[in-house]
Amino acid sequence: MENVEQTQKSKNKNVLKSVYSLFNPFHLLILATFYYLASLVSVMKDAGEQSVFKLGNEVALSNLSVLAYIVGALIVFKLLFKIPFLNKFATKNFWGLFASPSKPLVFVLMFLPFVVFVGSYVAYSEYKTGLEAQQKLFPTVDKIGAAFWENATTPDKRIDRVAYKNVRNIDKALEKAEKENLEVVEVKLETENGKETKEMSVSDLKFEKTKQSVLASKVYTDTKSSLSILLTAMLISASIALIFGLYLGLFSAVEKTFGTFLVFFGAIQPVAILPIIMIMAGVEEFGKVVFIVTVLTTTLIVGMNREVKNIPKQSIIKALTLGASQLQVIYQVILPQVFPKFLNIMKDNFYLCWIFLLASEMISAESGLGYRIMLFKRTTAMDNIIGYVIWITVLCLVIDWVIKKINAKAFPWNQLAK
């Protein structure tokens, strides 16, 4: 009987210890910091000339009940994992050093942050719209989708006047066909040879309208402009870095000559030299390409140099022993080994290219994704801005996936080496 009572007392002590551990100074400091920062963020927009910290203090003190709910939820969460079944499950799938979640749980965990983030935004945007229907800072999901669809499928008169007029003429022809129940209808279209009158079926008219609308839309024009600059700069930088990094890593004379210069040049901040390059090379596409090439090439050369130096010396010695010349060693032994790794370096630096591109387009441009975001910013069109940000993210992921697939298909032996 005494043993049972002692066991129960030890369990109670362990529970109390787990609860008390939530209230150690470190945990309380983190919780109080996040709570106070959230209070400051909530009043920043409406502070005006008043002190943000003063208003934040008032909000923090008036909403202490929220802090109490958070602490209560943490206590309940902590106590739940004292249950043997949940404790074993958590140790096996989450907290253990050798935890290995099951495949269904991995799937759930992978999408959980997205569900929480999107769900929180949807709920908050609906809440803000319910308070003020005309608010622009937190547009609802349907507004974001509608704005992006309009930008992607509506011809812009300032981009292509001919396509804009043709779409209007096609709309009139489609209305006529619908009223008179026609399968074939005449339509006036402007082409490179001048105005032409054609007889087209309704299905062909709809296809022509979609094609011209998309090709003259903001999204297509901006994407085409940005990707042309980005890919051109990447190809130029890769061509220079591949050869120069190869020789830099193999020949000590080349490294002694240019190594220190590359370290110095790589320390220059890209945004600092952007105005200089824009003045010297212009603000058009050529200037943006020069800017990206100038900044990116140094990073790629350093990465290529590092990979070349990691090549085992034995492979070079064996090739020379078998009678290979220096050029054969460079281009037939070393280059095939480092090229897949060079593609990975390019993939890893692709996100930097986007930063440089968007920064240059926001300063001066007539088209491009960064340019369009700056235009939307002037009118606080958050529905358009969020749509463009999601589109840029999708483009980044697609390009990253394409480079990864090219690397895997072209160099399968490199995947096996991993």
Buried (B, 14 or more C-beta within 10 A) or exposed (E): EEEEEEEEEEEEEEEEEBBEEBEEEEEEEEBEEEBBEBBBEBBEEEBEEEEBEEBBBEBBEEBEEEBEEEBEEBBEEBEEBEEEEEEEEBBBBEEEEEEEBEEEEEEEEEEEEEEEEEEEBBEEBEEBBEEEEEBBEBBBBEBBBBBBEBBBBBBBEEBBEBBBBBBEBBEEBBEEBEEEEBEEBEBBBBEEEEEEEBEBEBEBBEEBBEEBBBBBBBBBBBBEBBBEBBEBBBEBBBEBBBBBBBBBBBEEEBBEEBBEEBEEBEEEEBEEBBEEBBEEBEBEBEBBBBBBBBBBBBBBBBBBBBBBEEBEEEEBEEBBEEEBEEEBBBEEBBBEBBBBBBBBBBBEBBEBBBBBBBBBBBBBBEBBBBBBBBBBEEEEBBBBBBBBBEBBEEBBEEBBEEBEEEBEEEBEEBEEEE
